[in-house]
Amino acid sequence: MTGNPELSPLDIHAVEAAVQAATAAPSILNSQPWRFHAHADRIDVYATPERAPGLLDTAGRELYLSVGAALLNLRLGLGAGGRVGVIELVPSTLDRRFAATVRIGGATTLSEQEQALFEAIPNRRTSRLPFTAEVVPYEEFDRLQEAAAIEGAHLEVTTGLHRKVVTGALHEAEAAQRNNQELVDEVTLWTVDRAGRENVGIPPENLGPLARDPHALIRDLSFGRTVGDRPVADFEEQALMAVLLTSGDEQVDWLRGGMALERVLLTATVRGLQVGLLSQATEVPDLRRVVRDPMSSWRHPQIVLRVGHGDSSPPTPRLGLADVLEIG
């Protein structure tokens, strides 16, 4: 593509395939807050805050985590198409929408490990279902921790007192958000009341069952309300719980955190694990601080994960390429 002012049909196909992989990334309330502008030698990636929940994410932190997750998939997609993708994160106070440039380099072949990650992209799901009682061995967690480290982040298992503190923060955050009617109304527009926006958000059938035990480690995006014929279920009591952290807490760190998160999620998928995202405690500023283990050298928690074995959730809808991709 370098040196050619126009994209050839083959190049356009490769770009579309890579962007299609990018759009399968997880995002805050499945809002898919990204846009891609493909040029002859690069793909510019933009955040689209107008397509994201503002009350739930006032600082835009989860917006950039979402875009970072898409960047990881975009790089894998380009590699699967035989081209190197070099990500240049572009933190700017002048245009916070402009998140990154992905330079398209020469020919390449994905490693066996990254090829497996790429093939896992369409199978990755955010779990809102109960896990089985099968324990996740620490050897498996080591692989997830390695995945986060490759992208410059840290995944830390919660145990003992730290686990109790994080669990308490999750429940306190859930209560605080449930009592914020404006926030509840916003989340409702992305879940049970998506009229006219069927390609974004989380449909009721993807919310998972209600927990019989109100202290279960699961996020209830309906805030306790009955939605259709949603069932009630018993959730596991001792799922492996971990916190993803970054060394900094600026836009560039959030993007890296999103890349690390997606690499962890894809690695879990390859290894037959299910992962649920528990972001409520990190969405409440006062509680986000206590999610971090005070003994950790990593200072900024970005999200809490529950990891286990179980059934896969159904896929969530996606925007079409025409909604997110501009060429030329």
C-alpha positions as CSV (number, residue, x, y, z in Angstrom):
1,M,0.0,0.0,0.0
2,T,2.9,2.4,0.6
3,G,3.5,4.8,-2.2
4,N,0.2,4.2,-3.8
5,P,-2.2,7.1,-3.3
6,E,-5.3,4.9,-3.9
7,L,-6.2,1.6,-2.3
8,S,-6.4,-1.3,-4.8
9,P,-9.4,-3.6,-4.6
10,L,-7.3,-6.3,-2.9
11,D,-6.1,-3.7,-0.3
12,I,-9.6,-2.5,0.3
13,H,-10.7,-6.1,1.0
14,A,-7.8,-6.6,3.4
15,V,-8.6,-3.3,5.2
16,E,-12.3,-4.2,5.4
17,A,-11.5,-7.7,6.9
18,A,-9.2,-6.1,9.5
19,V,-11.7,-3.5,10.5
20,Q,-14.4,-6.2,10.7
21,A,-12.2,-7.9,13.2
22,A,-11.7,-4.7,15.1
23,T,-15.5,-4.1,15.4
24,A,-15.9,-7.5,17.2
25,A,-14.0,-6.0,20.2
26,P,-15.9,-5.5,23.5
27,S,-17.0,-1.9,24.3
28,I,-18.8,-0.1,27.1
29,L,-22.5,-1.3,26.9
30,N,-21.6,-2.5,23.4
31,S,-21.8,1.1,22.2
32,Q,-19.0,0.5,19.6
33,P,-17.6,4.0,20.0
34,W,-15.0,3.9,17.2
35,R,-14.4,5.1,13.6
36,F,-11.7,4.0,11.2
37,H,-10.3,6.1,8.3
38,A,-8.2,4.1,5.9
39,H,-5.5,5.7,3.8
40,A,-3.0,4.2,1.4
41,D,-0.4,3.5,4.1
42,R,-2.3,3.7,7.4
43,I,-5.6,3.5,9.2
44,D,-6.5,6.4,11.5
45,V,-8.6,5.3,14.5
46,Y,-11.0,7.8,16.2
47,A,-13.1,7.6,19.4
48,T,-16.7,8.6,18.9
49,P,-18.0,9.9,22.3
50,E,-21.3,10.8,20.8
51,R,-21.9,7.0,20.5
52,A,-21.0,6.2,24.1
53,P,-22.8,6.5,27.5
54,G,-21.6,9.8,29.0
55,L,-23.1,9.5,32.5
56,L,-21.6,6.0,33.1
57,D,-18.2,7.1,31.8
58,T,-17.8,10.8,32.5
59,A,-14.0,10.9,32.0
60,G,-14.1,8.8,28.8
61,R,-11.9,6.2,30.4
62,E,-14.0,3.2,29.3
63,L,-14.4,4.8,25.9
64,Y,-10.7,4.6,25.3
65,L,-10.5,1.1,26.8
66,S,-13.0,0.1,24.2
67,V,-11.0,1.7,21.4
68,G,-7.9,0.1,22.6
69,A,-9.6,-3.3,22.5
70,A,-10.5,-2.6,18.9
71,L,-6.9,-1.6,18.1
72,L,-5.6,-5.0,19.3
73,N,-8.1,-6.8,17.0
74,L,-7.2,-4.4,14.1
75,R,-3.5,-5.3,14.4
76,L,-4.3,-9.0,14.5
77,G,-6.6,-8.6,11.5
78,L,-4.0,-6.9,9.4
79,G,-1.5,-9.6,10.4
80,A,-3.9,-12.3,9.4
81,G,-4.2,-10.6,6.0
82,G,-0.4,-10.7,5.6
83,R,0.6,-7.1,6.5
84,V,2.3,-5.7,9.5
85,G,0.3,-3.2,11.6
86,V,2.3,-0.8,13.7
87,I,0.2,1.0,16.3
88,E,1.1,4.6,17.1
89,L,-1.0,5.9,20.0
90,V,-1.8,9.6,19.5
91,P,-2.7,11.3,22.8
92,S,-3.7,14.9,22.1
93,T,-5.3,17.5,24.2
94,L,-6.4,19.3,21.0
95,D,-8.4,16.4,19.5
96,R,-9.2,13.7,22.0
97,R,-11.2,11.9,19.3
98,F,-8.0,11.0,17.4
99,A,-6.8,7.9,19.2
100,A,-4.2,6.1,17.1
101,T,-2.7,5.6,13.7
102,V,-2.0,2.1,12.5
103,R,0.8,2.1,10.0
104,I,0.6,-0.6,7.4
105,G,4.0,-2.1,6.8
106,G,5.4,-5.0,4.8
107,A,4.5,-8.6,4.5
108,T,4.2,-10.7,7.7
109,T,2.9,-14.0,9.0
110,L,1.2,-14.2,12.4
111,S,2.9,-16.4,15.0
112,E,1.0,-19.6,15.9
113,Q,-0.1,-17.9,19.2
114,E,-1.4,-14.7,17.5
115,Q,-3.1,-16.7,14.8
116,A,-5.0,-18.6,17.5
117,L,-6.0,-15.2,19.0
118,F,-7.2,-13.9,15.7
119,E,-9.3,-17.0,15.1
120,A,-10.8,-16.6,18.6
121,I,-12.1,-13.1,17.8
122,P,-15.6,-14.2,16.5
123,N,-16.0,-16.6,19.4
124,R,-15.1,-14.2,22.2
125,R,-18.0,-13.3,24.5
126,T,-18.6,-11.3,27.6
127,S,-20.2,-13.8,30.0
128,R,-23.2,-12.9,32.1
129,L,-24.0,-16.5,32.8
130,P,-23.2,-18.7,35.9
131,F,-19.9,-20.5,35.9
132,T,-19.4,-24.2,36.9
133,A,-17.7,-25.1,40.2
134,E,-14.6,-26.1,38.2
135,V,-11.6,-24.2,39.6
136,V,-9.4,-22.2,37.2
137,P,-5.8,-23.5,37.8
138,Y,-3.2,-20.8,38.6
139,E,-1.3,-22.1,35.6
140,E,-4.2,-20.9,33.4
141,F,-4.2,-17.5,35.2
142,D,-0.5,-17.2,34.5
143,R,-1.2,-17.3,30.7
144,L,-3.8,-14.5,31.2
145,Q,-1.3,-12.5,33.2
146,E,1.3,-13.0,30.5
147,A,-1.2,-11.7,27.9
148,A,-1.7,-8.5,29.8
149,A,2.0,-8.0,30.3
150,I,2.6,-8.3,26.5
151,E,0.5,-5.2,26.0
152,G,2.0,-3.2,28.9
153,A,-0.6,-3.8,31.7
154,H,-0.8,-6.1,34.7
155,L,-3.5,-8.6,35.7
156,E,-3.6,-9.2,39.4
157,V,-5.6,-12.0,41.1
158,T,-7.6,-11.0,44.2
159,T,-7.2,-13.1,47.3
160,G,-7.8,-12.8,51.0
161,L,-8.6,-9.3,52.4
162,H,-8.1,-7.7,48.9
163,R,-10.8,-9.9,47.5
164,K,-13.2,-9.0,50.3
165,V,-12.5,-5.3,49.7
166,V,-13.1,-5.6,45.9
167,T,-16.2,-7.6,46.5
168,G,-17.5,-4.9,48.8
169,A,-16.7,-2.2,46.3
170,L,-18.6,-4.0,43.6
171,H,-21.7,-4.3,45.7
172,E,-21.4,-0.7,46.9
173,A,-21.0,0.6,43.3
174,E,-24.0,-1.5,42.2
175,A,-26.2,0.2,44.9
176,A,-24.9,3.7,44.1
177,Q,-25.6,3.3,40.4
178,R,-29.0,1.7,41.1
179,N,-30.0,4.8,43.1
180,N,-28.9,7.2,40.4
181,Q,-32.0,7.5,38.3
182,E,-30.4,9.4,35.4
183,L,-27.7,6.8,35.1
184,V,-30.3,4.0,35.2
185,D,-32.2,5.7,32.5
186,E,-29.1,6.0,30.4
187,V,-28.2,2.3,30.8
188,T,-31.8,1.4,29.9
189,L,-31.4,3.1,26.6
190,W,-28.5,0.8,25.8
191,T,-30.2,-2.4,27.0
192,V,-33.9,-2.9,27.3
193,D,-35.1,0.2,25.4
194,R,-32.9,0.2,22.2
195,A,-35.7,1.3,19.8
196,G,-34.1,2.5,16.6
197,R,-30.6,1.3,17.6
198,E,-30.8,-2.4,17.1
199,N,-27.1,-2.7,16.1
200,V,-25.7,-1.3,19.3
201,G,-26.2,-2.0,23.0
202,I,-27.0,-5.2,24.8
203,P,-30.3,-6.9,24.0
204,P,-32.4,-8.3,26.9
205,E,-31.5,-11.8,25.9
206,N,-27.8,-11.0,26.4
207,L,-28.3,-9.7,30.0
208,G,-28.1,-13.2,31.4
209,P,-30.2,-14.5,34.3
210,L,-30.9,-12.6,37.5
211,A,-28.9,-13.9,40.5
212,R,-30.9,-15.6,43.2
213,D,-28.3,-14.4,45.7
214,P,-28.1,-10.5,45.7
215,H,-24.5,-10.9,46.8
216,A,-23.4,-12.8,43.7
217,L,-20.4,-11.5,41.8
218,I,-22.3,-10.5,38.7
219,R,-23.3,-7.1,37.2
220,D,-27.0,-6.7,36.7
221,L,-27.6,-4.2,33.9
222,S,-31.3,-4.2,34.5
223,F,-30.7,-3.0,38.1
224,G,-33.0,-5.7,39.6
225,R,-35.9,-5.1,37.3
226,T,-37.8,-8.0,35.7
227,V,-37.2,-7.9,31.9
228,G,-39.4,-10.3,29.9
229,D,-39.1,-13.9,30.9
230,R,-35.6,-13.5,32.2
231,P,-34.8,-16.5,34.5
232,V,-33.3,-16.6,38.0
233,A,-30.1,-18.6,38.5
234,D,-27.6,-19.5,41.1
235,F,-24.1,-18.0,40.4
236,E,-20.8,-19.5,41.6
237,E,-19.4,-18.3,44.9
238,Q,-15.7,-18.5,44.3
239,A,-14.9,-17.6,40.7
240,L,-11.4,-16.4,40.1
241,M,-11.5,-12.6,40.3
242,A,-8.8,-10.4,39.0
243,V,-8.0,-6.7,38.5
244,L,-6.5,-5.2,35.3
245,L,-4.2,-2.3,36.1
246,T,-2.0,0.2,34.2
247,S,1.0,2.2,35.3
248,G,-0.5,5.5,34.2
249,D,-4.1,6.9,34.0
250,E,-4.2,9.1,30.9
251,Q,-5.7,8.5,27.5
252,V,-2.7,6.6,26.2
253,D,-2.8,4.3,29.2
254,W,-6.5,3.6,28.7
255,L,-5.8,2.7,25.1
256,R,-3.0,0.3,26.2
257,G,-5.3,-1.0,28.9
258,G,-7.9,-1.8,26.3
259,M,-5.4,-3.6,24.1
260,A,-4.3,-5.7,27.2
261,L,-7.9,-6.4,28.1
262,E,-8.7,-7.8,24.7
263,R,-5.6,-9.9,24.6
264,V,-6.5,-11.3,28.0
265,L,-10.1,-12.0,26.7
266,L,-8.9,-13.7,23.5
267,T,-6.3,-15.7,25.4
268,A,-9.1,-16.9,27.8
269,T,-11.3,-17.8,24.8
270,V,-8.4,-19.9,23.2
271,R,-8.0,-21.7,26.5
272,G,-11.7,-22.5,26.9
273,L,-12.4,-20.0,29.7
274,Q,-15.3,-17.6,30.1
275,V,-14.8,-14.0,31.4
276,G,-17.3,-11.6,32.8
277,L,-16.6,-7.9,33.1
278,L,-17.3,-6.2,36.4
279,S,-16.7,-2.5,35.7
280,Q,-19.1,-0.9,38.2
281,A,-16.6,-0.4,40.9
282,T,-14.1,1.3,38.6
283,E,-16.9,3.6,37.3
284,V,-17.4,5.1,40.8
285,P,-14.3,7.3,41.5
286,D,-14.2,6.9,45.2
287,L,-14.5,3.1,44.9
288,R,-12.1,2.8,42.1
289,R,-9.3,3.7,44.4
290,V,-10.0,0.9,46.8
291,V,-10.1,-1.7,44.0
292,R,-6.3,-1.5,43.9
293,D,-4.4,-3.7,46.3
294,P,-2.3,-1.2,48.3
295,M,0.6,-3.6,48.1
296,S,0.7,-3.5,44.3
297,S,3.2,-1.4,42.4
298,W,0.6,-0.9,39.7
299,R,-1.4,2.1,40.6
300,H,-4.4,2.4,38.3
301,P,-7.2,-0.3,38.3
302,Q,-9.1,-0.3,35.0
303,I,-11.6,-3.1,35.3
304,V,-12.4,-6.2,37.4
305,L,-12.8,-9.6,35.7
306,R,-14.5,-12.9,36.8
307,V,-13.0,-15.9,35.2
308,G,-14.3,-19.4,35.1
309,H,-15.8,-22.3,33.1
310,G,-19.3,-22.3,31.7
311,D,-21.5,-21.9,28.7
312,S,-20.8,-19.2,26.1
313,S,-23.2,-16.2,25.9
314,P,-24.9,-15.3,22.7
315,P,-23.3,-12.7,20.4
316,T,-24.2,-9.1,20.7
317,P,-25.2,-7.1,17.6
318,R,-22.6,-5.1,15.6
319,L,-22.7,-2.0,13.4
320,G,-22.0,-2.5,9.7
321,L,-18.7,-1.5,8.1
322,A,-20.4,1.4,6.4
323,D,-21.2,2.9,9.8
324,V,-17.6,2.9,11.1
325,L,-15.2,2.8,8.1
326,E,-14.2,5.6,5.7
327,I,-11.7,4.8,2.8
328,G,-9.6,7.3,1.0
